[in-house]
Amino acid sequence: MSRSAGPPAPTPPGADATPGEIVRWTFDVLNTHTAAPLRAVWTDETRERMPTATYRGAAEIEGYFEALFAAVPDVTLTMQAMVEEGEEVFVRWTLTGTHTGAALEGVEPTGARLDLDGVDHFTVRGGKIVSNFVIFDQMQFARQLGLLPADGSRLDVGLKYGFNLLTRLRR
């Protein structure tokens, strides 16, 4: 499936950029819907720990984001807040978009609208991202994709009833 490219990637931060400036640049680049420019701040040792998997090295991390762009062609990452302390940078963010492209985490396109909140914890050393630990609500994600029923729906109540019944029977 072809997708339209976003705006051109912003100019990479200079050699004297702070960790926060590097992280802000990564968000700007991701919103252009291409990850290749981020190889400037990723190395073969960079580790990206997502809730579903850990990606190691620039090629694996780029592959993750390219798959995200293919699955959610209108994806936008918005920084809500950022705190920088030495080499550590924390970002609270919102991801929005519509699952209309390719499969996402093994789920065929649902047409579902995503509106997820998350937090990244970056370690940036010598102008390179050493690691990033990503946290977002997996249940919120699954409900929005339609993998789980809406909270309080008849199906949700029925699933919880069945689960609780099995739990009691196992005792």
C-alpha positions, 0 to 999 in steps of 0.5 A, a space after each residue: 500500500 502506498 502512503 503519502 510522505 509527510 513533510 521533509 525531515 527537520 535538520 538534525 540537531 548539531 553536535 552540541 545539542 542537549 539530550 532534550 533537543 535530540 529527543 524533540 527532533 526524533 518526535 519531529 522526524 517521526 511526524 514526517 512518517 519516515 524513520 530513516 533520518 533517525 539513524 543519525 541518533 541511533 546506533 547498532 547498540 540502541 535499545 527500544 523497549 516497547 510493551 510488545 517487544 524489544 528492538 535492538 539496533 537502528 535497522 530493527 527500530 526503523 523497521 518498527 516505525 516503518 511498520 507503524 507508518 504503514 499501518 496507521 498512515 495518519 499517525 501523529 505523535 504529540 509531546 505533551 510534556 518533557 523533563 530533561 535531567 542530564 542524560 535522561 529525558 522523559 516525555 509524556 505523549 499522545 499518539 493519534 491516527 486511524 488503523 487503515 493501512 497494513 496489519 498492526 501488531 498482527 491485527 489486520 486493518 480495523 479502521 479504528 481510531 487510535 488515541 493513546 497516551 504514553 511515556 518514553 524514558 530516553 537515555 541520550 549519551 554523546 548525541 546518540 540515543 542509547 535506550 528508550 523505554 516506552 510505556 502505554 496502556 495495552 488495554 486501552 490500545 486493545 479496546 481501541 483496535 477492537 481486540 477487547 470489548 468496550 469496558 462495561 459492554 455486554 460482551 465485557 460483562 460476559 467475559 468477566 463473568 466467565 473468567 470469574 466463574 473459571 477462577 472460582 472453579 479452579 479453587 
